[in-house]
Amino acid sequence: MERPAKKHRGEEGSNGDGNGQVHAVEQVQMEGLTYVENFITNEEERELLEHIDRGQWLFDLKRRVQHYGYKYDYKNRSINRSMQLGALPDFLNELIDRLMARHVLSKRPDQVIINEYLPGQGISAHVDKPSLFDNEIASISLGSTCVMEFKHKATKTTHPVLLGRRSLVLMKGAARYEWTHCIPARKKDKVDGRQIPRQRRVSLTFRKVVLGDD
């Protein structure tokens, strides 16, 4: 069952007490952000990681990535029809079927990026390029929890949000376009006064490509 995303205050640089702490007890009031705990089961998580690790990892970035459907050009921040990689594999289509059946997404994704984050790795603040990708961005976390930090582009308000293993986060509308999101590069997250060491985390991000002639 879908729920509003949890709100976590107090990470350094946010609206909290500035001590680097994230609280996992409040509800975030961010238009367009949805968080679903345990979107997949333990067994599904294990099977997905096995499928992914049989795939071809690329080393375009400091972290390892896999591209499905379309290859994304990180250097030029572009996608075009020549970058099409073919049909998505069955294990991804099965997840997409679930996203569609549960009305998480209104349009079927045709591009998936899989990112591997080892402890200490992250991703800088960004908005998935609006001219390349449609309104809805969905991401599933495997292997480890981590904090994703959202920052409003105009007000600079910051919300650190704890993403649990096997969870789903959906960004659309305001959450998609008006807030940047990032994963701070660190080895631990402080949540409710506890240091939570990060482990290997793999994220699957589902997007609908917008081509110039569409």
N, C-alpha and C positions, 0 to 999 in steps of 0.2 A: 504494500500500500504506500502511495506517495505521501510525503510529508514536507512541510516547509523545511528548508535547510536550517541546521543548528547555527546559532550565533555564538561566536567566541570572541571575547574581548581581552585586551590586556597585552597583546603581543607588542614588543618594542616597536615604536613608531606608529602605533594605532591609537584608538581612543581610550585605551585602558590605562593601567597604572604604570606602564613603561618598564616593567621588570622582566619582560620577555615571556610572561605567562599567558597561556590561552585557556579560557574556561569553556567547558563543553556542556553547559547547562541551559543556556538561553536559546531562544528561537530567533533566527535572523529574519528581519523584515526587509528583504531585498526583492523587489519586483522582478519576476522572471527566473528566480533561482529555486530549484527543487532538489532536495536531497532524499535519497531512498536507501535506507540501511538494508544490508543483506539482500541485494537484488539478485545475487546468485548464491548457490550453496557452496559448502566446503568442497564437495566432490566436483562440482562444476569448475570451481577455481583451480583445482588440481589439474583437471583435464585441459582447461584453457592454457595453463602454463606449459603443459606438455606439448600441445599443438604449437604454441608460439615458439618454444625453444627448438622445435624442429624446422622452423622457418629460417629465412636468411636475414641475419642482422646486418645493418649498414652502420658505417662509422662516419657519417657525414658530420656529426656533432661530437661534443665531448661525451655524450651518452649514446647508447646504442638505440637504433630505431628500426622499425619495419613499416613499409608502406603497402597498402592494398587499395585496389580500385584505381587510384591515381597517385603518381609520385609528386610530392611537393618539393619545389625548388626553394630551399632555405635561403640561398644566396640572393636570388632575385625576388623572393617572396611571390612566386607565381605558379600557376597551374594552367595548362592548356590541353587541348584534345590529344596532342601528340604524346602526352605524359600518361595516357591511359594504360593501365597494366593488365586489364582483363577482368574477368568476373571475380567477385569476392569468394573466398573459400567457404565451404559449408559451415565451419565452426563459427564464422562471423555472421553468416546469413541467419543462422539459428538464433543468435543474440538479437539481430535486427528484427527478426520475426516477433520476438518477445517485446521489444521496444515498441513496435507498431501495434501489436495486439493489446498492450496495456495502455495505449494512447499516450505514451511518453513522447513520441515523435509523431508529427503530422505528415512528414515527407520521408520517403525511404532513403537512408544514407547510401552514397555510392563511393565513399572514401573513408578509410580507416587508417589512422596512424597509431602504431604501438610504440610507446616509449619505455625504456628501462631506466630506472633511477636507483643507483647504488647509494648507500649512506654518504652524505656530503654533496650529492649532486642535486641540481634543481633546474628551474627554467625561469628566465627573466620575465618581468611584467609585460603583458601583451594583450591585445584583442585579436582574436582570429580574424584575418583580413576580411572585412565585410564584402568587398567586391569579388571575392573568391568563394566564399562559403555562405550558405543560407542561414536563416535566423536561428536554427536550433543546433546546439552543440551538446552532445552527451558523452560522458566519460565514465568508465568503470575502472575501479582500482583493484589490483590483485597483489597479494603477497605481504603488504605492509600498510599501516596507517601513515598519514602525513598531513601536514597543515598546508592548505592552499590559501593564499592571502588575496583578497579582493580589495581593490582601491578605486574609489569613485574618481573619474577623470576631472570633474569640475570641483567638487568639494574637498577632495583628498581624504575623505573618510575611509578608514580601513577596517575590514572585517576578516580576521583569520578564521578559517573554517576547517575543522578536523574532518578529514575524509577517512572513513574506516575501510578496512579490508572488505572486499566484495560489495562495496557500496556503489551507487550510481549518483552522479551529479549532472543536472541538466541546466544549461544556460540558454535563455532566450530573451528577446525583448530588451528591457533595460539592463538586466544582468549580462547580456551578451554584448551590448554596444556601449553602455555608459560606464562600465567597470572594467578595469584591467584585472587579470589574474596571474598569479605566479606561484612557484614553489620555492621558498627560500632554500638556498644551498647550505645545509647543515646536517649534522649526524644525529641530532636529538631534537625533539619538540617537547616543550614544557606544557602540560595540560593538567589543570586542577592541582597545581603544585607538584606534579610528578614529572620526572624526566622520562620520556618515552623514546628509547633508541629506535632509530629507523633501521629497517632491514631492506632487502631488495624489494622494490615496488615496480610493478609493471602496470601501465595505464593503457586502456584502449579508448581512443577518441573517435567518435562517429560523426561524420559531417556530410552534408549534401553540397556537392560542387556546383558553383554557378559559373557557367561558361559564357563568354562574351556574346555568342550568337543565340543564347537561350532566350 
